[in-house]
Amino acid sequence: MTSLSSSSAYPDSAVYPAAPGPVRPPRVLSIAGSDPSGGAGIQADLKAISALGGYGMAAVTALTAQNTLGVSSVHVPPVEFLRQQLEAVGSDITIDAVKIGMLGDAEVIGEVRSWLGTVRPAVVVLDPVMVATSGDRLLRETAEEALRHLLPLADLVTPNLPELAMLLGEPEAADWASALDQGKRLAAACGNTVLVKGGHLAGDDCPDALVNTGGLLRQDIIEVGGPRVYTGNSHGTGCSLSSALATVQARTGDWEASLREVKPWLLQALRDADRLEVGQGSGPIHHFHHLEASAAPDTFAARLWAEASRELGAINALPFIEGLESGALPESWFNYYLAQDALYLNGYSRVLARAGALAPSEEEQLFWAKASQVCLEVESELHRNWLATRRTSQATGPVTKSYVDHLLAASASGSYGVLLAAILPCYWLYAEVGHRLHASYVRNGEPASHPYADWLRTYADEEFAEATRTAIRFTDLAAASASGQERAAMVEAFAHSCRYETAFFDAPRLFA
């Protein structure tokens, strides 16, 4: 198997600098109450932030005596102590996002409002905690008006349906259409985005919707569907969702993308909640279900992602990606990249066809055969629409040759699992990088003047995202039936392909 550090025509010690470390995790501050049973409040927030890849911090607004059965007592410390907590964290640590939960009383709300006005964090998610899952009131009635004045300082507000109704001073919505209408009116009143949640409605479907009156969202209502998870253990769901959204939003800058990433995690956290067996009442959700799953053979991709995430940080820091995002990328670099991409896709299509020949099921055979055909079609399209009108070298570059040689070696190994592991980074890393670039383009208002606008728009292709998920699933299945030695070879093949992906994006800087 070809190695970047040995017999490769593109040794990293010669022309490719050492990859930087992974991008630092978002630093997320939770301003909320404490739940000693660990299911809600800052305890749930810190778990959710960590589960979604962030570094969690907490400023405590209130102390509760509660468990899975209910809340028996609430103590609100002097507001001066909250001020000291916020100043201590803010004076020392850069805060990327803030999640606000239980505030308790009007004085606490006023202090948080004053701090937000001074610090102005980039991302603020407000979960207007007013009533606990058990039905216990967590916000004094005299503080409701103060909370309404705090709402405009948040970028995203995440009330459940009872809280949404209380904020508007109306009866609780009885159906989804009414809930969306209430969400639109609250968003209009506050000038921000409201996440309308369908968890309190009846039925097998449990939709969520981002609602606003303009701004970064591309439309007024973006609905993300999902199944209802029937469980008695949902303690801390709202706290966890809002914290997870704050964490992911600090990375993506796109509320829709953040919700689409967080919601599957939350659904699985609810599905696995019963396994925790915590308490006699409404137990907590399982924040770290994915860590348990990563040790199982059928979630082998979780192990591969540890390799991919390191290279993803390196790719995002490359001048080519930065230039493509800003529009400052030299056209000669882009032309070189596309020319090499066309040459690469020709070889990649042969490797995909080989995967189809080795595939054990008809579903996999058809998937890889179609993928091979799409590669050839994309190559033809590149030549016809862009490269045919521009002057660039048609010679195979050293990175392209080494990468294709590596894939061909994997296809000749005779192992379906090793071949899939080598193939996967071209799907997975490309999809992740593309998602980030497209989110940035949308966040900047989708300027038509961007020289690579047409290219950036293609990154929103849901069909490719779905194909990536399918490729990951097939790799997991192959690993489940592989020997320990073969799984080790899969990890090695995957890691090499990840490094070639980074090298491929950096090649225009070196060779264009």
RODO-2510 file (C-alpha; in nm, 4 decimals, decimal comma):
residues 512
     n   res          X          Y          Z
     1     m     0,0000     0,0000     0,0000
     2     t     0,1373     0,3388    -0,0976
     3     s     0,2495     0,5550     0,1942
     4     l     0,2817     0,9301     0,2029
     5     s     0,5902     0,9058     0,4176
     6     s     0,7797     0,6356     0,2282
     7     s     0,7664     0,5422    -0,1403
     8     s     0,5067     0,8020    -0,2387
     9     a     0,5798     1,0402    -0,5241
    10     y     0,4612     1,3113    -0,2881
    11     p     0,6453     1,2632     0,0430
    12     d     0,5214     1,4989     0,3112
    13     s     0,8747     1,5577     0,4350
    14     a     0,9724     1,7129     0,1024
    15     v     0,7069     1,9548    -0,0183
    16     y     0,4112     1,9280     0,2157
    17     p     0,4377     2,1032     0,5547
    18     a     0,3365     1,9290     0,8732
    19     a    -0,0378     1,9491     0,9220
    20     p    -0,1553     2,1821     1,1973
    21     g    -0,3339     2,0388     1,4949
    22     p    -0,7120     2,0058     1,5001
    23     v    -0,9273     2,3176     1,5243
    24     r    -0,9845     2,4080     1,8893
    25     p    -1,3261     2,3200     2,0282
    26     p    -1,5828     2,6006     2,0671
    27     r    -1,5788     2,7518     2,4148
    28     v    -1,9368     2,7598     2,5343
    29     l    -2,0609     2,9229     2,8550
    30     s    -2,3819     2,8010     3,0157
    31     i    -2,5587     3,0537     3,2373
    32     a    -2,8182     2,8408     3,4153
    33     g    -2,9324     2,6686     3,7311
    34     s    -2,7923     2,3556     3,8869
    35     d    -2,9595     2,0139     3,8964
    36     p    -2,7915     1,7903     4,1565
    37     s    -2,9420     1,4794     3,9954
    38     g    -2,7420     1,5574     3,6790
    39     g    -3,0225     1,5425     3,4259
    40     a    -3,0962     1,9083     3,3535
    41     g    -2,9524     2,2559     3,4125
    42     i    -2,5806     2,3189     3,3928
    43     q    -2,5065     1,9489     3,4385
    44     a    -2,6997     1,8619     3,1225
    45     d    -2,5556     2,1660     2,9449
    46     l    -2,1968     2,0642     3,0125
    47     k    -2,2671     1,7095     2,8958
    48     a    -2,4301     1,8302     2,5738
    49     i    -2,1514     2,0793     2,5022
    50     s    -1,8903     1,8075     2,5498
    51     a    -2,0860     1,5530     2,3470
    52     l    -2,0989     1,7937     2,0514
    53     g    -1,7278     1,8716     2,0677
    54     g    -1,7211     2,1910     2,2732
    55     y    -1,5419     2,3072     2,5868
    56     g    -1,8065     2,3762     2,8486
    57     m    -1,8100     2,6427     3,1208
    58     a    -2,0856     2,7388     3,3627
    59     a    -2,2009     3,0353     3,5669
    60     v    -2,4615     2,9212     3,8214
    61     t    -2,7743     3,1353     3,8550
    62     a    -2,9690     2,9164     4,0953
    63     l    -2,9356     2,6071     4,3102
    64     t    -3,2181     2,3557     4,3078
    65     a    -3,3009     2,0563     4,5212
    66     q    -3,4465     1,8205     4,2635
    67     n    -3,4353     1,4711     4,1225
    68     t    -3,6175     1,2759     3,8539
    69     l    -3,9422     1,3053     4,0524
    70     g    -3,9521     1,6826     4,0836
    71     v    -3,8162     2,0047     4,2341
    72     s    -3,8478     2,0479     4,6111
    73     s    -3,6585     2,3728     4,6631
    74     v    -3,4884     2,6583     4,4750
    75     h    -3,2218     2,8913     4,6132
    76     v    -3,1077     3,1970     4,4164
    77     p    -2,7641     3,3180     4,5369
    78     p    -2,6946     3,6935     4,5628
    79     v    -2,6763     3,8465     4,2162
    80     e    -2,3377     3,9937     4,3021
    81     f    -2,1962     3,6411     4,3062
    82     l    -2,3329     3,5773     3,9555
    83     r    -2,1641     3,8983     3,8411
    84     q    -1,8341     3,7774     3,9861
    85     q    -1,8669     3,4433     3,8064
    86     l    -1,9324     3,6102     3,4709
    87     e    -1,6486     3,8569     3,5133
    88     a    -1,4071     3,5828     3,6203
    89     v    -1,4754     3,3729     3,3110
    90     g    -1,5012     3,6603     3,0636
    91     s    -1,1825     3,8321     3,1782
    92     d    -0,9744     3,5213     3,1169
    93     i    -1,1347     3,3055     2,8469
    94     t    -1,2589     3,3833     2,4966
    95     i    -1,6252     3,2834     2,4862
    96     d    -1,7474     3,1596     2,1458
    97     a    -2,1090     3,0986     2,2421
    98     v    -2,3439     3,1448     2,5359
    99     k    -2,6410     2,9327     2,6345
   100     i    -2,8832     3,0862     2,8850
   101     g    -3,1184     2,8647     3,0824
   102     m    -3,2852     2,9030     3,4221
   103     l    -3,2578     3,2585     3,5552
   104     g    -3,4921     3,2453     3,8537
   105     d    -3,5873     3,6071     3,9170
   106     a    -3,5909     3,9561     3,7675
   107     e    -3,2698     4,0675     3,9377
   108     v    -3,0750     3,7778     3,7871
   109     i    -3,2257     3,8480     3,4451
   110     g    -3,1213     4,2122     3,4725
   111     e    -2,7634     4,1138     3,5557
   112     v    -2,7421     3,8747     3,2597
   113     r    -2,8940     4,1396     3,0324
   114     s    -2,6343     4,3936     3,1436
   115     w    -2,3487     4,1451     3,0918
   116     l    -2,4670     4,0512     2,7424
   117     g    -2,4861     4,4173     2,6454
   118     t    -2,1244     4,4669     2,7528
   119     v    -1,9650     4,1440     2,6269
   120     r    -2,1789     4,0877     2,3135
   121     p    -2,0981     3,7190     2,2497
   122     a    -2,1052     3,6011     1,8881
   123     v    -2,3690     3,3341     1,9546
   124     v    -2,6399     3,3579     2,2203
   125     v    -2,9024     3,0855     2,2638
   126     l    -3,1758     3,1544     2,5173
   127     d    -3,3783     2,8637     2,6508
   128     p    -3,6540     3,0451     2,8449
   129     v    -3,6796     2,7965     3,1309
   130     m    -4,0040     2,8700     3,3111
   131     v    -4,1461     2,5298     3,4078
   132     a    -3,9616     2,2005     3,4663
   133     t    -4,0517     1,8727     3,2935
   134     s    -4,2169     1,7709     3,6217
   135     g    -4,4433     2,0772     3,6069
   136     d    -4,2618     2,2691     3,8825
   137     r    -4,2273     2,6440     3,8221
   138     l    -3,8633     2,7556     3,7821
   139     l    -3,9225     3,1259     3,7094
   140     r    -4,1064     3,3562     3,9457
   141     e    -4,4169     3,5050     3,7875
   142     t    -4,2919     3,8542     3,8681
   143     a    -3,9892     3,7907     3,6428
   144     e    -4,1781     3,6977     3,3257
   145     e    -4,1851     4,0551     3,1935
   146     a    -3,8115     4,0927     3,2580
   147     l    -3,7513     3,7732     3,0609
   148     r    -3,9454     3,9134     2,7651
   149     h    -3,7105     4,2140     2,7605
   150     l    -3,4115     3,9772     2,7521
   151     l    -3,5316     3,7870     2,4434
   152     p    -3,4123     4,0426     2,1811
   153     l    -3,0517     4,0000     2,2967
   154     a    -3,0542     3,6332     2,1903
   155     d    -2,9794     3,5058     1,8414
   156     l    -3,1955     3,1987     1,8938
   157     v    -3,4799     3,1420     2,1430
   158     t    -3,5811     2,7795     2,2145
   159     p    -3,9076     2,7677     2,4121
   160     n    -4,1186     2,4577     2,4437
   161     l    -4,4855     2,5064     2,3551
   162     p    -4,6025     2,5952     2,7095
   163     e    -4,3198     2,8496     2,7390
   164     l    -4,3942     2,9894     2,3924
   165     a    -4,7544     3,0471     2,4960
   166     m    -4,6526     3,2064     2,8281
   167     l    -4,4153     3,4468     2,6532
   168     l    -4,6993     3,5589     2,4269
   169     g    -4,9604     3,5599     2,7017
   170     e    -5,1771     3,3156     2,5077
   171     p    -5,3166     2,9617     2,5436
   172     e    -5,0793     2,6799     2,4473
   173     a    -5,0883     2,5822     2,0805
   174     a    -5,2942     2,2696     2,0175
   175     d    -5,1481     2,1853     1,6748
   176     w    -4,8371     2,2425     1,4647
   177     a    -4,9833     2,5208     1,2505
   178     s    -5,0799     2,7189     1,5596
   179     a    -4,7363     2,6624     1,7096
   180     l    -4,5672     2,7954     1,3952
   181     d    -4,7946     3,0990     1,4011
   182     q    -4,6983     3,1717     1,7613
   183     g    -4,3312     3,1252     1,6737
   184     k    -4,3568     3,3741     1,3871
   185     r    -4,5184     3,6350     1,6106
   186     l    -4,2574     3,5912     1,8833
   187     a    -3,9749     3,6155     1,6268
   188     a    -4,1275     3,9313     1,4824
   189     a    -4,1618     4,0853     1,8271
   190     c    -3,8038     4,0030     1,9282
   191     g    -3,6287     4,0421     1,5918
   192     n    -3,4472     3,7101     1,6134
   193     t    -3,4924     3,3408     1,5335
   194     v    -3,7252     3,1157     1,7313
   195     l    -3,6973     2,7386     1,7393
   196     v    -4,0513     2,6011     1,7524
   197     k    -4,0481     2,2495     1,8985
   198     g    -4,3159     1,9883     1,8475
   199     g    -4,2298     1,7747     2,1480
   200     h    -4,5465     1,8640     2,3412
   201     l    -4,7832     1,7766     2,0559
   202     a    -4,9466     1,4384     1,9982
   203     g    -4,8697     1,2019     1,7111
   204     d    -4,5825     0,9944     1,5787
   205     d    -4,4100     1,2903     1,4119
   206     c    -4,2034     1,5388     1,6124
   207     p    -4,1048     1,8319     1,3879
   208     d    -3,8929     2,1318     1,4824
   209     a    -3,8814     2,4577     1,2883
   210     l    -3,6540     2,7607     1,2744
   211     v    -3,8779     3,0659     1,2399
   212     n    -3,7741     3,4244     1,1773
   213     t    -3,8574     3,7357     0,9775
   214     g    -3,5399     3,7610     0,7706
   215     g    -3,1667     3,7623     0,8328
   216     l    -2,9372     3,4628     0,7920
   217     l    -3,2094     3,2066     0,7308
   218     r    -3,2925     3,1672     0,3635
   219     q    -3,6642     3,1535     0,4307
   220     d    -3,9045     3,2420     0,7099
   221     i    -3,9679     2,8832     0,8210
   222     i    -3,7221     2,5948     0,7922
   223     e    -3,8808     2,2763     0,9166
   224     v    -3,6787     1,9705     1,0153
   225     g    -3,8894     1,6624     1,0644
   226     g    -3,8243     1,3633     1,2817
   227     p    -3,9951     1,0725     1,4556
   228     r    -4,1322     1,0952     1,8063
   229     v    -3,9360     0,8888     2,0574
   230     y    -4,1693     0,7318     2,3100
   231     t    -3,9865     0,7296     2,6418
   232     g    -4,0609     0,8347     2,9953
   233     n    -3,7026     0,9542     3,0319
   234     s    -3,6756     1,2986     2,8775
   235     h    -3,5471     1,5042     3,1711
   236     g    -3,3232     1,7866     3,0468
   237     t    -3,4141     1,7572     2,6783
   238     g    -3,4630     2,1320     2,6329
   239     c    -3,1445     2,2220     2,8214
   240     s    -2,9444     1,9739     2,6182
   241     l    -3,0874     2,0812     2,2828
   242     s    -3,0176     2,4505     2,3379
   243     s    -2,6622     2,3858     2,4605
   244     a    -2,5887     2,1555     2,1690
   245     l    -2,7178     2,4144     1,9215
   246     a    -2,4995     2,6867     2,0753
   247     t    -2,1966     2,4589     2,0472
   248     v    -2,2506     2,3560     1,6865
   249     q    -2,3545     2,7068     1,5772
   250     a    -2,0196     2,8407     1,6995
   251     r    -1,8621     2,6071     1,4440
   252     t    -2,1052     2,6232     1,1496
   253     g    -2,2507     2,9749     1,1668
   254     d    -2,5666     2,8354     1,0066
   255     w    -2,8756     2,7641     1,2195
   256     e    -3,0246     2,5194     0,9716
   257     a    -2,7009     2,3235     0,9448
   258     s    -2,6670     2,3280     1,3238
   259     l    -3,0192     2,1953     1,3784
   260     r    -2,9730     1,9215     1,1175
   261     e    -2,6567     1,8101     1,2970
   262     v    -2,7943     1,8299     1,6504
   263     k    -3,1359     1,6724     1,5978
   264     p    -3,0149     1,3199     1,5060
   265     w    -2,7867     1,3262     1,8114
   266     l    -3,0777     1,4262     2,0359
   267     l    -3,3093     1,1624     1,8877
   268     q    -3,0580     0,8901     1,9665
   269     a    -3,0018     1,0367     2,3141
   270     l    -3,3748     0,9926     2,3747
   271     r    -3,3829     0,6444     2,2215
   272     d    -3,1020     0,5321     2,4528
   273     a    -3,2306     0,7150     2,7631
   274     d    -3,4000     0,4065     2,9108
   275     r    -3,0681     0,2223     2,9217
   276     l    -2,9292     0,4650     3,1824
   277     e    -3,1849     0,3543     3,4444
   278     v    -3,1443     0,6710     3,6529
   279     g    -3,4088     0,7557     3,9121
   280     q    -3,7708     0,6592     3,9678
   281     g    -3,9306     0,9391     3,7669
   282     s    -3,8455     1,1090     3,4375
   283     g    -3,4816     1,0112     3,3923
   284     p    -3,2169     1,1924     3,1867
   285     i    -3,1358     1,1477     2,8210
   286     h    -2,8173     0,9639     2,7202
   287     h    -2,5828     1,2430     2,6106
   288     f    -2,2891     1,0160     2,5321
   289     h    -2,4647     0,7381     2,3435
   290     h    -2,2238     0,7846     2,0527
   291     l    -1,9205     0,7028     2,2696
   292     e    -2,0668     0,3664     2,3664
   293     a    -2,1560     0,3028     2,0042
   294     s    -1,8040     0,3809     1,8852
   295     a    -1,6723     0,0692     2,0571
   296     a    -1,9144    -0,1593     1,8721
   297     p    -1,8180    -0,3262     1,5402
   298     d    -2,1221    -0,1834     1,3607
   299     t    -2,0083     0,1752     1,4356
   300     f    -1,6541     0,1377     1,3111
   301     a    -1,6880     0,4723     1,1326
   302     a    -1,6750     0,6475     1,4717
   303     r    -1,3170     0,5222     1,5025
   304     l    -1,2368     0,6388     1,1511
   305     w    -1,3775     0,9846     1,2263
   306     a    -1,1025     1,0374     1,4855
   307     e    -0,8567     1,0126     1,1953
   308     a    -1,0664     1,2286     0,9637
   309     s    -1,1248     1,5098     1,2127
   310     r    -0,7510     1,5701     1,2457
   311     e    -0,7131     1,6153     0,8708
   312     l    -1,0299     1,8258     0,8529
   313     g    -0,8650     2,0854     1,0751
   314     a    -0,5606     2,0859     0,8466
   315     i    -0,7727     2,1224     0,5327
   316     n    -0,9780     2,4127     0,6681
   317     a    -0,6560     2,6010     0,7490
   318     l    -0,5144     2,5694     0,3947
   319     p    -0,4717     2,8852     0,1806
   320     f    -0,6712     2,7159    -0,0963
   321     i    -0,9784     2,6689     0,1254
   322     e    -0,9463     3,0152     0,2791
   323     g    -0,9214     3,1687    -0,0686
   324     l    -1,2129     2,9681    -0,2020
   325     e    -1,4238     3,0818     0,0946
   326     s    -1,3360     3,4513     0,0603
   327     g    -1,3285     3,4611    -0,3200
   328     a    -0,9635     3,5708    -0,3230
   329     l    -0,8406     3,2355    -0,4588
   330     p    -0,6212     3,2865    -0,7696
   331     e    -0,7983     3,1523    -1,0772
   332     s    -0,4820     2,9647    -1,1773
   333     w    -0,5059     2,7662    -0,8510
   334     f    -0,8703     2,6863    -0,9108
   335     n    -0,8054     2,5819    -1,2712
   336     y    -0,5262     2,3505    -1,1583
   337     y    -0,7483     2,2024    -0,8886
   338     l    -1,0308     2,1293    -1,1343
   339     a    -0,7959     1,9835    -1,3950
   340     q    -0,6470     1,7487    -1,1359
   341     d    -0,9947     1,6704    -1,0062
   342     a    -1,1015     1,5569    -1,3531
   343     l    -0,7975     1,3314    -1,3793
   344     y    -0,8546     1,1989    -1,0290
   345     l    -1,2218     1,1232    -1,0947
   346     n    -1,1277     0,9118    -1,3947
   347     g    -0,9179     0,6862    -1,1720
   348     y    -1,1643     0,7055    -0,8842
   349     s    -1,4449     0,5795    -1,1071
   350     r    -1,2441     0,2634    -1,1787
   351     v    -1,1908     0,2076    -0,8073
   352     l    -1,5618     0,2532    -0,7377
   353     a    -1,6427     0,0020    -1,0108
   354     r    -1,4074    -0,2422    -0,8396
   355     a    -1,5946    -0,1847    -0,5114
   356     g    -1,9138    -0,2790    -0,6913
   357     a    -1,7534    -0,5999    -0,8167
   358     l    -1,6446    -0,6955    -0,4630
   359     a    -1,9676    -0,5875    -0,2899
   360     p    -2,1519    -0,8712    -0,1124
   361     s    -2,5074    -0,7410    -0,1605
   362     e    -2,7140    -0,6168    -0,4531
   363     e    -2,7790    -0,2866    -0,2758
   364     e    -2,4058    -0,2194    -0,2446
   365     q    -2,3329    -0,3340    -0,5997
   366     l    -2,5888    -0,0923    -0,7401
   367     f    -2,4688     0,1945    -0,5202
   368     w    -2,1043     0,1674    -0,6234
   369     a    -2,1915     0,1128    -0,9897
   370     k    -2,3976     0,4321    -0,9890
   371     a    -2,1205     0,6177    -0,8044
   372     s    -1,8697     0,5089    -1,0693
   373     q    -2,0990     0,6381    -1,3444
   374     v    -2,1508     0,9712    -1,1656
   375     c    -1,7715     1,0184    -1,1434
   376     l    -1,7371     0,9898    -1,5194
   377     e    -2,0280     1,2265    -1,5732
   378     v    -1,8782     1,4862    -1,3379
   379     e    -1,5408     1,4571    -1,5115
   380     s    -1,7073     1,5174    -1,8473
   381     e    -1,8994     1,8123    -1,7046
   382     l    -1,5827     1,9714    -1,5671
   383     h    -1,4158     1,9573    -1,9066
   384     r    -1,7225     2,0797    -2,0904
   385     n    -1,8263     2,3710    -1,8700
   386     w    -1,5089     2,5077    -1,7146
   387     l    -1,1823     2,3543    -1,8277
   388     a    -1,2580     2,3646    -2,1997
   389     t    -1,2522     2,7455    -2,1963
   390     r    -0,9423     2,7877    -1,9793
   391     r    -0,5758     2,7158    -2,0269
   392     t    -0,4326     2,4800    -1,7690
   393     s    -0,2031     2,1814    -1,7664
   394     q    -0,3680     1,8479    -1,8398
   395     a    -0,0726     1,6508    -1,7027
   396     t    -0,1294     1,4362    -1,3980
   397     g     0,0235     1,6065    -1,0949
   398     p     0,2305     1,4210    -0,8345
   399     v    -0,0398     1,4340    -0,5675
   400     t    -0,3083     1,3087    -0,8047
   401     k    -0,0891     1,0225    -0,9207
   402     s     0,0038     0,9183    -0,5666
   403     y    -0,3573     0,9336    -0,4474
   404     v    -0,4909     0,7295    -0,7389
   405     d    -0,2053     0,4789    -0,7020
   406     h    -0,2973     0,4388    -0,3356
   407     l    -0,6617     0,3718    -0,4249
   408     l    -0,5675     0,1257    -0,6969
   409     a    -0,3448    -0,0585    -0,4506
   410     a    -0,6374    -0,0814    -0,2097
   411     s    -0,8624    -0,2130    -0,4871
   412     a    -0,6011    -0,4780    -0,5708
   413     s    -0,5815    -0,5952    -0,2090
   414     g    -0,8884    -0,8142    -0,2575
   415     s    -1,0448    -0,6818     0,0642
   416     y    -1,3789    -0,5090     0,0209
   417     g    -1,3447    -0,3459     0,3649
   418     v    -0,9984    -0,2028     0,2962
   419     l    -1,1149    -0,0659    -0,0381
   420     l    -1,4176     0,1037     0,1177
   421     a    -1,2018     0,2568     0,3901
   422     a    -0,9702     0,3993     0,1229
   423     i    -1,2659     0,5323    -0,0772
   424     l    -1,4500     0,6905     0,2147
   425     p    -1,2438     1,0096     0,2792
   426     c    -1,3208     1,1382    -0,0708
   427     y    -1,6861     1,1321     0,0292
   428     w    -1,6625     1,2246     0,3950
   429     l    -1,3974     1,4981     0,4037
   430     y    -1,5227     1,6544     0,0807
   431     a    -1,8738     1,6666     0,2255
   432     e    -1,7543     1,8222     0,5525
   433     v    -1,5398     2,0856     0,3801
   434     g    -1,8160     2,1598     0,1329
   435     h    -2,0707     2,1987     0,4097
   436     r    -1,8491     2,4537     0,5837
   437     l    -1,7841     2,6518     0,2649
   438     h    -2,1503     2,6585     0,1685
   439     a    -2,2532     2,7656     0,5196
   440     s    -2,0042     3,0530     0,5046
   441     y    -2,1341     3,1565     0,1625
   442     v    -2,4925     3,1615     0,2908
   443     r    -2,3900     3,3451     0,6087
   444     n    -2,2368     3,6204     0,3941
   445     g    -2,5607     3,6693     0,2021
   446     e    -2,4808     3,4493    -0,1033
   447     p    -2,3132     3,7319    -0,2999
   448     a    -2,3577     3,6862    -0,6754
   449     s    -2,0254     3,8658    -0,7261
   450     h    -1,8322     3,5834    -0,5617
   451     p    -1,6136     3,4399    -0,8436
   452     y    -1,6770     3,0836    -0,7302
   453     a    -2,0460     3,1254    -0,6385
   454     d    -2,1656     2,8506    -0,8734
   455     w    -1,9158     2,6095    -0,7243
   456     l    -2,0040     2,6952    -0,3638
   457     r    -2,3749     2,6438    -0,4330
   458     t    -2,3102     2,2852    -0,5394
   459     y    -2,1928     2,2028    -0,1877
   460     a    -2,5539     2,2146    -0,0685
   461     d    -2,6341     1,9010    -0,2695
   462     e    -2,8357     1,6793    -0,0364
   463     e    -2,8003     1,3844    -0,2766
   464     f    -2,4232     1,3828    -0,2215
   465     a    -2,4730     1,4160     0,1550
   466     e    -2,7017     1,1137     0,1471
   467     a    -2,4499     0,9205    -0,0655
   468     t    -2,1847     1,0027     0,1954
   469     r    -2,4021     0,8636     0,4736
   470     t    -2,4586     0,5484     0,2692
   471     a    -2,0846     0,5062     0,2079
   472     i    -2,0240     0,5380     0,5831
   473     r    -2,2918     0,2777     0,6544
   474     f    -2,1448     0,0301     0,4060
   475     t    -1,7982     0,0778     0,5572
   476     d    -1,9419     0,0033     0,9016
   477     l    -2,1050    -0,3144     0,7690
   478     a    -1,7806    -0,4282     0,6088
   479     a    -1,5911    -0,3708     0,9333
   480     a    -1,8492    -0,5689     1,1321
   481     s    -1,7637    -0,8871     0,9417
   482     a    -1,3886    -0,8208     0,9119
   483     s    -1,1121    -0,9765     1,1197
   484     g    -0,9115    -0,7673     1,3634
   485     q    -0,6189    -0,7628     1,1210
   486     e    -0,8410    -0,6458     0,8363
   487     r    -0,9953    -0,3707     1,0483
   488     a    -0,6454    -0,2455     1,1310
   489     a    -0,5698    -0,2380     0,7581
   490     m    -0,8923    -0,0444     0,7021
   491     v    -0,7865     0,2216     0,9519
   492     e    -0,4472     0,2497     0,7819
   493     a    -0,6001     0,2808     0,4341
   494     f    -0,8481     0,5399     0,5570
   495     a    -0,5792     0,7460     0,7320
   496     h    -0,3623     0,7489     0,4185
   497     s    -0,6540     0,8648     0,2048
   498     c    -0,7300     1,1409     0,4560
   499     r    -0,3754     1,2682     0,4235
   500     y    -0,4011     1,2576     0,0454
   501     e    -0,7219     1,4621     0,0651
   502     t    -0,5315     1,7335     0,2521
   503     a    -0,2460     1,7160     0,0042
   504     f    -0,4862     1,7353    -0,2902
   505     f    -0,6401     2,0610    -0,1625
   506     d    -0,2926     2,2071    -0,1068
   507     a    -0,1460     2,0957    -0,4418
   508     p    -0,2515     2,4122    -0,6338
   509     r    -0,0366     2,6246    -0,4031
   510     l     0,2652     2,4084    -0,4810
   511     f     0,2202     2,3163    -0,8452
   512     a    -0,0187     2,5588    -1,0203
***
